[in-house]
Amino acid sequence: MGYGHMGGVYGFPWMMVGMMIFWALLILAGIFMLKSFISGKHSSLASPDSLEILKIRLVKGEINEEEYLKLKELITK
């Protein structure tokens, strides 16, 4: 009769620890997403990949130097 609805003598502290871990992970995930958004990874068309592709196209002869410079300027704006 002395256990109650909190899971006995040992249940309540473990529930609190579990909830603290849950909220800490949730807050850390939010901070991580906010940092990645602020760092500009999602806000610009210019990425190392797009510039590398442009360089490869120039080397392969798919575009000339004038087109390369125009596209590079367009991408980095």
N, CA, C and O atoms as a GROMACS GRO file, in nm:
protein
  308
    1MET      N    1   0.082  -0.119   0.000
    1MET     CA    2   0.000   0.000   0.000
    1MET      C    3   0.086   0.126   0.000
    1MET      O    4   0.034   0.235  -0.025
    2GLY      N    5   0.212   0.115   0.027
    2GLY     CA    6   0.295   0.233   0.036
    2GLY      C    7   0.363   0.273  -0.094
    2GLY      O    8   0.445   0.365  -0.094
    3TYR      N    9   0.332   0.207  -0.207
    3TYR     CA   10   0.402   0.238  -0.331
    3TYR      C   11   0.342   0.354  -0.409
    3TYR      O   12   0.416   0.430  -0.470
    4GLY      N   13   0.215   0.370  -0.409
    4GLY     CA   14   0.150   0.480  -0.476
    4GLY      C   15   0.157   0.470  -0.628
    4GLY      O   16   0.189   0.364  -0.682
    5HIS      N   17   0.129   0.577  -0.694
    5HIS     CA   18   0.125   0.576  -0.840
    5HIS      C   19   0.254   0.627  -0.904
    5HIS      O   20   0.260   0.639  -1.026
    6MET      N   21   0.355   0.657  -0.829
    6MET     CA   22   0.480   0.710  -0.882
    6MET      C   23   0.582   0.600  -0.909
    6MET      O   24   0.697   0.632  -0.938
    7GLY      N   25   0.549   0.476  -0.901
    7GLY     CA   26   0.641   0.368  -0.932
    7GLY      C   27   0.722   0.322  -0.813
    7GLY      O   28   0.831   0.267  -0.830
    8GLY      N   29   0.674   0.342  -0.696
    8GLY     CA   30   0.743   0.294  -0.578
    8GLY      C   31   0.851   0.391  -0.532
    8GLY      O   32   0.858   0.505  -0.578
    9VAL      N   33   0.932   0.344  -0.442
    9VAL     CA   34   1.035   0.426  -0.381
    9VAL      C   35   1.141   0.466  -0.483
    9VAL      O   36   1.194   0.577  -0.477
   10TYR      N   37   1.172   0.378  -0.576
   10TYR     CA   38   1.281   0.405  -0.670
   10TYR      C   39   1.234   0.458  -0.805
   10TYR      O   40   1.317   0.499  -0.886
   11GLY      N   41   1.106   0.459  -0.832
   11GLY     CA   42   1.055   0.500  -0.963
   11GLY      C   43   1.059   0.649  -0.988
   11GLY      O   44   1.096   0.692  -1.097
   12PHE      N   45   1.023   0.728  -0.890
   12PHE     CA   46   1.011   0.872  -0.909
   12PHE      C   47   1.143   0.939  -0.946
   12PHE      O   48   1.144   1.017  -1.041
   13PRO      N   49   1.254   0.912  -0.877
   13PRO     CA   50   1.380   0.977  -0.918
   13PRO      C   51   1.422   0.940  -1.060
   13PRO      O   52   1.476   1.024  -1.132
   14TRP      N   53   1.400   0.815  -1.100
   14TRP     CA   54   1.439   0.773  -1.235
   14TRP      C   55   1.353   0.840  -1.341
   14TRP      O   56   1.400   0.869  -1.451
   15MET      N   57   1.226   0.865  -1.307
   15MET     CA   58   1.140   0.936  -1.402
   15MET      C   59   1.190   1.078  -1.419
   15MET      O   60   1.190   1.131  -1.531
   16MET      N   61   1.233   1.141  -1.312
   16MET     CA   62   1.285   1.278  -1.321
   16MET      C   63   1.413   1.282  -1.404
   16MET      O   64   1.432   1.372  -1.485
   17VAL      N   65   1.501   1.184  -1.382
   17VAL     CA   66   1.625   1.178  -1.459
   17VAL      C   67   1.594   1.157  -1.607
   17VAL      O   68   1.656   1.220  -1.693
   18GLY      N   69   1.500   1.071  -1.637
   18GLY     CA   70   1.461   1.046  -1.775
   18GLY      C   71   1.405   1.170  -1.842
   18GLY      O   72   1.437   1.199  -1.957
   19MET      N   73   1.321   1.244  -1.770
   19MET     CA   74   1.265   1.367  -1.825
   19MET      C   75   1.373   1.473  -1.845
   19MET      O   76   1.369   1.548  -1.943
   20MET      N   77   1.468   1.481  -1.753
   20MET     CA   78   1.577   1.578  -1.768
   20MET      C   79   1.662   1.545  -1.890
   20MET      O   80   1.703   1.635  -1.963
   21ILE      N   81   1.690   1.417  -1.911
   21ILE     CA   82   1.766   1.375  -2.029
   21ILE      C   83   1.689   1.406  -2.156
   21ILE      O   84   1.746   1.455  -2.253
   22PHE      N   85   1.560   1.379  -2.157
   22PHE     CA   86   1.476   1.407  -2.272
   22PHE      C   87   1.480   1.555  -2.308
   22PHE      O   88   1.502   1.590  -2.424
   23TRP      N   89   1.458   1.642  -2.210
   23TRP     CA   90   1.457   1.786  -2.236
   23TRP      C   91   1.595   1.838  -2.277
   23TRP      O   92   1.606   1.926  -2.362
   24ALA      N   93   1.700   1.783  -2.217
   24ALA     CA   94   1.836   1.824  -2.255
   24ALA      C   95   1.865   1.789  -2.400
   24ALA      O   96   1.922   1.869  -2.474
   25LEU      N   97   1.825   1.668  -2.442
   25LEU     CA   98   1.846   1.628  -2.581
   25LEU      C   99   1.764   1.713  -2.676
   25LEU      O  100   1.811   1.750  -2.784
   26LEU      N  101   1.643   1.745  -2.637
   26LEU     CA  102   1.556   1.829  -2.720
   26LEU      C  103   1.615   1.969  -2.736
   26LEU      O  104   1.615   2.024  -2.846
   27ILE      N  105   1.665   2.026  -2.628
   27ILE     CA  106   1.726   2.159  -2.633
   27ILE      C  107   1.855   2.155  -2.716
   27ILE      O  108   1.879   2.246  -2.795
   28LEU      N  109   1.937   2.052  -2.699
   28LEU     CA  110   2.060   2.041  -2.776
   28LEU      C  111   2.030   2.027  -2.926
   28LEU      O  112   2.101   2.085  -3.008
   29ALA      N  113   1.929   1.952  -2.961
   29ALA     CA  114   1.890   1.939  -3.102
   29ALA      C  115   1.848   2.074  -3.158
   29ALA      O  116   1.884   2.108  -3.270
   30GLY      N  117   1.772   2.150  -3.081
   30GLY     CA  118   1.730   2.283  -3.125
   30GLY      C  119   1.848   2.376  -3.143
   30GLY      O  120   1.853   2.452  -3.241
   31ILE      N  121   1.942   2.373  -3.051
   31ILE     CA  122   2.061   2.457  -3.061
   31ILE      C  123   2.143   2.418  -3.184
   31ILE      O  124   2.190   2.506  -3.257
   32PHE      N  125   2.159   2.289  -3.209
   32PHE     CA  126   2.235   2.241  -3.324
   32PHE      C  127   2.170   2.288  -3.454
   32PHE      O  128   2.240   2.334  -3.544
   33MET      N  129   2.038   2.277  -3.465
   33MET     CA  130   1.969   2.321  -3.586
   33MET      C  131   1.981   2.472  -3.604
   33MET      O  132   2.000   2.520  -3.715
   34LEU      N  133   1.970   2.546  -3.496
   34LEU     CA  134   1.980   2.691  -3.503
   34LEU      C  135   2.121   2.734  -3.546
   34LEU      O  136   2.136   2.825  -3.628
   35LYS      N  137   2.224   2.669  -3.491
   35LYS     CA  138   2.361   2.702  -3.528
   35LYS      C  139   2.387   2.672  -3.675
   35LYS      O  140   2.452   2.751  -3.743
   36SER      N  141   2.339   2.559  -3.725
   36SER     CA  142   2.363   2.526  -3.865
   36SER      C  143   2.288   2.620  -3.957
   36SER      O  144   2.335   2.649  -4.067
   37PHE      N  145   2.172   2.669  -3.916
   37PHE     CA  146   2.097   2.764  -3.997
   37PHE      C  147   2.166   2.900  -3.999
   37PHE      O  148   2.175   2.963  -4.104
   38ILE      N  149   2.214   2.944  -3.883
   38ILE     CA  150   2.279   3.075  -3.873
   38ILE      C  151   2.414   3.075  -3.945
   38ILE      O  152   2.454   3.178  -4.000
   39SER      N  153   2.484   2.964  -3.947
   39SER     CA  154   2.616   2.960  -4.009
   39SER      C  155   2.610   2.980  -4.159
   39SER      O  156   2.714   2.999  -4.222
   40GLY      N  157   2.492   2.977  -4.218
   40GLY     CA  158   2.477   3.008  -4.359
   40GLY      C  159   2.482   2.887  -4.451
   40GLY      O  160   2.489   2.904  -4.572
   41LYS      N  161   2.480   2.770  -4.398
   41LYS     CA  162   2.484   2.651  -4.483
   41LYS      C  163   2.361   2.641  -4.571
   41LYS      O  164   2.368   2.582  -4.679
   42HIS      N  165   2.250   2.696  -4.527
   42HIS     CA  166   2.127   2.683  -4.602
   42HIS      C  167   2.087   2.813  -4.672
   42HIS      O  168   1.986   2.816  -4.743
   43SER      N  169   2.163   2.919  -4.655
   43SER     CA  170   2.117   3.048  -4.703
   43SER      C  171   2.185   3.093  -4.832
   43SER      O  172   2.148   3.199  -4.884
   44SER      N  173   2.278   3.021  -4.885
   44SER     CA  174   2.351   3.067  -5.001
   44SER      C  175   2.353   2.962  -5.110
   44SER      O  176   2.355   2.842  -5.082
   45LEU      N  177   2.353   3.007  -5.233
   45LEU     CA  178   2.366   2.914  -5.345
   45LEU      C  179   2.510   2.869  -5.361
   45LEU      O  180   2.536   2.761  -5.414
   46ALA      N  181   2.604   2.951  -5.317
   46ALA     CA  182   2.745   2.918  -5.332
   46ALA      C  183   2.784   2.814  -5.228
   46ALA      O  184   2.776   2.838  -5.108
   47SER      N  185   2.827   2.701  -5.276
   47SER     CA  186   2.878   2.598  -5.188
   47SER      C  187   3.005   2.544  -5.251
   47SER      O  188   3.026   2.560  -5.372
   48PRO      N  189   3.088   2.482  -5.173
   48PRO     CA  190   3.210   2.426  -5.232
   48PRO      C  191   3.179   2.331  -5.347
   48PRO      O  192   3.254   2.324  -5.444
   49ASP      N  193   3.069   2.259  -5.335
   49ASP     CA  194   3.031   2.165  -5.440
   49ASP      C  195   2.997   2.237  -5.570
   49ASP      O  196   3.042   2.196  -5.677
   50SER      N  197   2.918   2.344  -5.562
   50SER     CA  198   2.878   2.413  -5.685
   50SER      C  199   2.998   2.479  -5.753
   50SER      O  200   3.006   2.478  -5.876
   51LEU      N  201   3.088   2.534  -5.675
   51LEU     CA  202   3.208   2.594  -5.735
   51LEU      C  203   3.301   2.488  -5.794
   51LEU      O  204   3.364   2.511  -5.897
   52GLU      N  205   3.309   2.374  -5.728
   52GLU     CA  206   3.392   2.265  -5.782
   52GLU      C  207   3.334   2.214  -5.913
   52GLU      O  208   3.409   2.187  -6.007
   53ILE      N  209   3.204   2.200  -5.920
   53ILE     CA  210   3.138   2.155  -6.044
   53ILE      C  211   3.167   2.254  -6.156
   53ILE      O  212   3.194   2.215  -6.269
   54LEU      N  213   3.160   2.382  -6.122
   54LEU     CA  214   3.188   2.486  -6.222
   54LEU      C  215   3.332   2.476  -6.272
   54LEU      O  216   3.358   2.488  -6.392
   55LYS      N  217   3.426   2.454  -6.181
   55LYS     CA  218   3.567   2.439  -6.220
   55LYS      C  219   3.587   2.317  -6.309
   55LYS      O  220   3.661   2.322  -6.407
   56ILE      N  221   3.522   2.208  -6.275
   56ILE     CA  222   3.533   2.085  -6.353
   56ILE      C  223   3.478   2.107  -6.494
   56ILE      O  224   3.537   2.061  -6.592
   57ARG      N  225   3.366   2.178  -6.504
   57ARG     CA  226   3.309   2.207  -6.636
   57ARG      C  227   3.406   2.291  -6.719
   57ARG      O  228   3.416   2.272  -6.841
   58LEU      N  229   3.476   2.384  -6.655
   58LEU     CA  230   3.574   2.466  -6.726
   58LEU      C  231   3.690   2.381  -6.776
   58LEU      O  232   3.733   2.394  -6.890
   59VAL      N  233   3.740   2.294  -6.689
   59VAL     CA  234   3.853   2.208  -6.725
   59VAL      C  235   3.815   2.112  -6.838
   59VAL      O  236   3.895   2.086  -6.927
   60LYS      N  237   3.694   2.059  -6.834
   60LYS     CA  238   3.649   1.966  -6.938
   60LYS      C  239   3.620   2.036  -7.070
   60LYS      O  240   3.608   1.970  -7.174
   61GLY      N  241   3.611   2.167  -7.067
   61GLY     CA  242   3.583   2.240  -7.190
   61GLY      C  243   3.435   2.258  -7.219
   61GLY      O  244   3.398   2.301  -7.328
   62GLU      N  245   3.350   2.225  -7.123
   62GLU     CA  246   3.207   2.241  -7.142
   62GLU      C  247   3.167   2.388  -7.146
   62GLU      O  248   3.070   2.425  -7.212
   63ILE      N  249   3.243   2.473  -7.074
   63ILE     CA  250   3.220   2.618  -7.075
   63ILE      C  251   3.354   2.687  -7.095
   63ILE      O  252   3.459   2.631  -7.065
   64ASN      N  253   3.348   2.809  -7.147
   64ASN     CA  254   3.473   2.884  -7.164
   64ASN      C  255   3.496   2.972  -7.041
   64ASN      O  256   3.414   2.975  -6.949
   65GLU      N  257   3.608   3.044  -7.042
   65GLU     CA  258   3.646   3.124  -6.925
   65GLU      C  259   3.546   3.236  -6.898
   65GLU      O  260   3.517   3.267  -6.782
   66GLU      N  261   3.493   3.295  -7.003
   66GLU     CA  262   3.395   3.402  -6.987
   66GLU      C  263   3.267   3.351  -6.919
   66GLU      O  264   3.215   3.414  -6.828
   67GLU      N  265   3.220   3.235  -6.965
   67GLU     CA  266   3.101   3.176  -6.903
   67GLU      C  267   3.129   3.137  -6.758
   67GLU      O  268   3.044   3.153  -6.670
   68TYR      N  269   3.250   3.085  -6.735
   68TYR     CA  270   3.290   3.047  -6.599
   68TYR      C  271   3.283   3.166  -6.505
   68TYR      O  272   3.227   3.157  -6.396
   69LEU      N  273   3.339   3.278  -6.548
   69LEU     CA  274   3.340   3.397  -6.463
   69LEU      C  275   3.199   3.450  -6.439
   69LEU      O  276   3.168   3.492  -6.328
   70LYS      N  277   3.114   3.448  -6.541
   70LYS     CA  278   2.975   3.492  -6.525
   70LYS      C  279   2.901   3.404  -6.425
   70LYS      O  280   2.835   3.454  -6.334
   71LEU      N  281   2.914   3.273  -6.443
   71LEU     CA  282   2.845   3.180  -6.354
   71LEU      C  283   2.899   3.187  -6.211
   71LEU      O  284   2.822   3.180  -6.115
   72LYS      N  285   3.029   3.202  -6.198
   72LYS     CA  286   3.090   3.212  -6.065
   72LYS      C  287   3.037   3.337  -5.993
   72LYS      O  288   3.004   3.332  -5.875
   73GLU      N  289   3.029   3.448  -6.065
   73GLU     CA  290   2.977   3.571  -6.006
   73GLU      C  291   2.830   3.555  -5.967
   73GLU      O  292   2.787   3.601  -5.860
   74LEU      N  293   2.754   3.490  -6.052
   74LEU     CA  294   2.612   3.467  -6.025
   74LEU      C  295   2.593   3.378  -5.902
   74LEU      O  296   2.507   3.404  -5.819
   75ILE      N  297   2.673   3.274  -5.892
   75ILE     CA  298   2.660   3.180  -5.781
   75ILE      C  299   2.702   3.243  -5.648
   75ILE      O  300   2.638   3.218  -5.545
   76THR      N  301   2.807   3.322  -5.648
   76THR     CA  302   2.859   3.375  -5.522
   76THR      C  303   2.785   3.497  -5.472
   76THR      O  304   2.813   3.544  -5.361
   77LYS      N  305   2.692   3.551  -5.549
   77LYS     CA  306   2.614   3.667  -5.502
   77LYS      C  307   2.522   3.629  -5.391
   77LYS      O  308   2.449   3.714  -5.339
   0.00000   0.00000   0.00000
